């Protein structure tokens, strides 16, 4: 039976999806494409970016469960979301004004932009429980990633054209791209700020900060006894590390393996643009297949695709291989992120969504510390960049095995403290 969707719910869902369309420009231009190239120009070694990615992840991992717990109080979620969104946008724009060669300043501002981007996503993800129903979560989450991919090609395409016409080795073109990214992100967030509100919450109480820490400790103790949630977070810790590492390190890895003679910067960035286009229908497809075969089954399929992708990345040696690799990444990337988000959102208490997504993000962000650092360490120790990709293979394998112990049918958990 098709569920009737009200006009107000539709507006909330579209506004929520539009934020994905806005912040995906950051993922594309800053995390994956333009910034790694400029950082390599400034520092002389783009692979060291892995250390700064890890540092940004540590910061947000430490903050996320605390902030998430406080934000569960009535009327707090939107305020926290706005703060981190504003930090991310302002720091993204600030990247454009770092003087040539000042790579330390560039890295510092990049870390702050990453904290803003990831911090806003904690609250954005948790808003999924406020904007739609359990039955529509897979579809809406998948549409967020899918339309985010296709929307990001517009600011990135414009930025790429600017870089090309100004010269691939001219910093100004990349810096203009950072400004374009910041403006796009800000504009597409306006509907989210206007129409999305916190529906589920914890009532305010005296000494909210102190009580937030108490609730955080209580939830941490209880979540260890909630088998499905804890096991899922453990599996997520491993496989999402591999996913995030590939997103962040694909540009420096491909450049290091093939060299600038075989793979010029413009060609590589153009390939990334194609990946965004391919990822759009694939993310929607995963959402539809999840309705038919189950969310967990499709998460396992995505992990399996990534395992194959790692082996292929290790063996690649030509430009054609890079195109194939991009297609393989595009096939699974949006699906695994969207379905992980919706699977978790369906099993947690709605009124504590920020608190639980705080744990979701701390598992994800601490995981993201490991992968980029391992790749950078392996490349530094061996001097052979292609060996570094094998360092993330165990993450996918362990994550896949752990999902085999999760139930296909999800039921929203009830906290022990909430039971009579």
N, C-alpha and C positions, 0 to 999 in steps of 0.2 A: 504493500500500500504506500503510495507516494505521500510524503508528509507535506502539509500545507505550510508555506513560508510567508510570513507577514511582510509587508512593505518595510516596516521598521527593522526587522531582522535582516532583510536583504541589504538594506543600507549599511547596517553594522558589518555584515560579512564583506561587502565590497570595500568599505573603508579600511577594514583590517587587511584585506588582500592588497590594497593599494600601498600600504606601508611596506609590504614585501617588495613591491615594484620599485619603491624608492630606495630602500636600503640595499637592494641587490646591486645597485650601481656601485656602492662601496665595495661589496664583495668582488665585483668584477674588476674595477679600476684600481682599487687600493690593495686589497688582499692578494689578488691573483695576477694582474697584468701590468698596469702602468707603473705603480710604485716599485715593485721589485726591479724593474729595468732602471729606473732613476736611481734607486738605492745602489745598484751595481755600478752605475756611472760615478756616483759620489764616493763610494767606499772602495771600489775595485774588486769586491768579492761578494756577489749576490747571495751565496750560500750562507753567509753569516747572518742573514736575515732570520734564519730559523731560531737563533737564540733570542732575538727580540720578540718574535711571535710567541715564544715560550714564556717570556717575562710578562707580556700583556695577559696571557692566559692565567698565569699565577695570580696576578692582581685581581682579575675579575672572579676567579675561582674562590679566593678568600672572601671577597665581598658578597658574592651572590646569595648564599644561604641566609646571611644576616639581613641583607636588604630585602630579600624575598619575604622573610618572616615579618618584618616591620610593615611592608607594603600590603600585607593581607588585611590590615585594619581598614575600615571604611574610609573611602576618599583618598587613600594614599597611593594606590597603584599608578594612577595617571600622573601624579606629581613626580614620582620616581622615574617613570617612563620618559617624561619630558626632559628632566635633568640630563639623563644619559644620552638621549637623542640630541639635545642641544650641544652637549660636549662633543659628541661624535662629529656633528656637522661643522662646528667651529674649528675643531682640530684638523678635519679634512681640508677645509679651506686654508688653514694656516700652513699646511704642507707646501702650498704654492709660493710661500714667501721666504723659504729657507735659502740662504745664499749658496751659490754653487760650491760644492766640495765640503760643506758643513754636515757631514754624514751623522755625527753624533746628535746634533740638534734635530736632524731629520728623523733619526731613530726615536728620539724622545717624544716628539710630536706624534709620530706614528703610533707609539705605544698608547698615548692618551686617546688618540682617535679610535684605536682598537678597544680600549676600555669603554668608551662611549657607545660604540657599535654593539659590543657584546652585552653591556649592561642594559641597554634599551631592549635587546632581544629577550632578556629574562622576563621582562614585564609584557612585552609584545606576545611571546609564546603563551604566557599564562592567560592573556586576554582571550585565547581561543575558547576557553570554557564560558566566557561571558557573551561572545558574539553569536554562537551557534549551538545546536543540539548535539547530543552524543552520536546520533545517527548520521549527521552530516559532517562530522569532524574529519574523517579521512578525505572526503571530497574537498572541503574548504581548505584544509591544510595543504593538500596537493596543489590546489589552484593558487595558493599563495606562492609556493615555490615556482610553479609553472609560469604564471604571469610575471613573476619577478624575473625569471630568466629572459623572457621575450622583451619585457620592458627595458631591461638593462642594456639591450643592444643599442638603444637610441642615444643615451648620453655617451656610452662607450664608443659607438660608431662615430659620433661627432668628434670626440676626443682623439680617436685614432686618426681621423682625417686631419685634424689640427697638427698632431705630431708628425704625420707624413709630410705635409706641406712645409712645415717649419724645419724639418730635418730630424731624422731618427736619433741623431747624436746631440740634439739641442735640448737643453733642460727646460726651456721656456714652454715648449709644446706640451710636455708632461704636466707642468705646473698649471697651465690653463685647463688641462683635463681634470685636475684635482678640483678646481673651482667649479667646473661644469658638474662634476659629481656631487659636490656639496649642495649646489642649488637644486639639482634634480631631487636629491634625497629630501631636502626641506619642503619643497613644493608638494610632493606626493604624500607627505605626512599630515598635511592640513586636515584631510577628511577624518583621519584616525583621531586627531586631537578634538575634532568637532563632534563626531557622532558616536564614538565608542566610549562606553562608560563601564565602571566596575559594578557588576550585578551581584556577585557572590563575595562575601567579605566576613571578617571577624569584627564583632562590635568593639568600639574603642574602650579602653580600660585605663585606670591610673598607672603611671610609670610604664608607658608603652615600650620604651627601649629595654628596660630591665625585664619586663614580662616577655618581650620578644625573644630574648636570649633563653629564658626559661622554656618557652614553647619550642624553640629550636632544639634545645637539649632533649626535651621530652619526645619530640617527633623523631629525632635521630635514634633514640632508644627503641621507639616503637616500630620504626620503618625496618629495622633489622629483623623484626618478627613478622613482617608483612612480606611473605615469600615472593609473591609475584612482582611487587614494586622493587624490592631489593635485588632480585635476580635480574630483572630487566635493566636496572641501572648499572649493574655489574657488566652485563653483556654490552650495553650501550657504551660504557667506559672504554672498552677495547675497540669495538668496530668503528665508533665515531672518531676515534683517534686517527685511524687509518684514513677515513674520509676527509677529515679536516687537514691532515698532513698533505694529501694529494692536492687539495684545493690551494693550499698556501705555497707548496714547494714545486708545483708542476713547471712553472716558468724557469726558476733557477736550475731545476733538474734537467729539463730538456736542453737548455742552453749549455750546461756543463757537459752533458753526454755527447751531443752532436757538434758542439762548437759553433761559433758565429759564422764560419764559412759555409757550413751545410744548412744552418738555420738562422737566417737574419731576423732581426728583431721585429720588423714589420710583418713578416710571414707568420711568426709565432703569435703575435697579437691578433692577426687575422684569423688564425686557427681557433683562438679562444673565443672570438666573436661567433664563429660557426658553431662552437660547442654550445653557446647560449641558445642558439636557434634550435639545435637538435634536442636540447634538454627540455624545451617547452612541451612538445607533445609527449615526450617520455614520462615526465612528471605526472601529466594528466592521465596517461595510460596506467601508471602504477596505482593511482587513486581508484580508477575503475576496476582494475584487476583485484585490488584489495577487497572491494565489495563482493567480488565473486569467489575468490579463493581464500580470503582472510588476510588481515593486516600482517600478521606474523609470518605467514608463508612468503609474502612479497618482500618483507625485510630480509628473510633468508636468501631469496633469489638475488636481491641487490648485493648482499655480502659476497655471494658466490661470484657475481660478475666482477666485483672488486678484486677478489683473489686471482682471477684470470688476468685482470688488468695489470696487477703487479708483475706477474711473470712476463707479460707482453712488454711492459715498460723496461724490464731488465734486458730484454733481447732486442729492443729497437735500435736501428742503425741508420735509417733513412728518413727523409722528409715525409714520405708516404706513411711510414709507421707512426709518425706523430699525428697525422690526420686520423688514422685508425684508433690510436690511443685516445684521442679526444672524443671520438664517437663512443667508445666504451665507457669513458667517464661520464659523458652526458646521459648515457642510457640509464645509469643507476643513481646518480648524485641526488637529483631532486626527489626521487622516489623514497630513498632510504631516510632522508632528512624529514620529509613530510610525514611519512608513516610512523617514524619513531616519535615524532611530536604528538600525533593524534592518538597513538597507542597509549602513551603515557597519560595524556590528558583525560582519557576515558576511565582510567583506573584510580585516579586520585580524587580526594574530597574537593569539590568545587570551591568551597569557601576558604580552602587553604592552598589554592592553586599556586600563588606566588611562592609560598613556603616550599612546596614540593618541586616547583620548577627551579627554585634555588638549588635544591639538591641535584636536579636534572642537569643544571648548568655547571655545578661544581664537579660533577662526574665528567661532563663533557669537556670542561676547560682544563681540569687537571690531566685529562687524557691528552688534550691538545698540546700539553707541555712536552710530552714524551716523544711523539713522532718527529716533529721538526728538529728537536735536539739530537735524536738518534741519527737522523739522516746527516746532519751537519757533522756529528762526531765521526761517523763511519767514513764520510768523504774526507774529513781531515786526517784520519788515521791511516787510510789506505791510499789516498791520493787518486782513487778511482770513483768517480761520481756514480756510475751505474750500480755499484755494490750497495749504495745507500738505500735504494728502493726496497731491497730485500729485508731491511730492518723493520719495515712495517707489516710484513707478511704475517708474523705470528699474531698480531693484533686482530686481524680479520678472522683468522682460524679460531682463536680462543672465543671471540665474540659469537661466531657462528655456532660453536659447540654449546655455549651457554643458552642460546635461544632455543635449543632443542628441548630444554627443560621448562619452557614457558608454555602456558595454556593458550590455545588458539582463541577461545572465547574469553573476552575480557569482562570483568565485573568491577564496578566502582567500589573501591575499598572503603571500609568503615573503620575509623580509628578506634582502637581499644578504649580510649578515654571517652568516646562518644556513645558507647554502648551502655545499657543500663547496668 
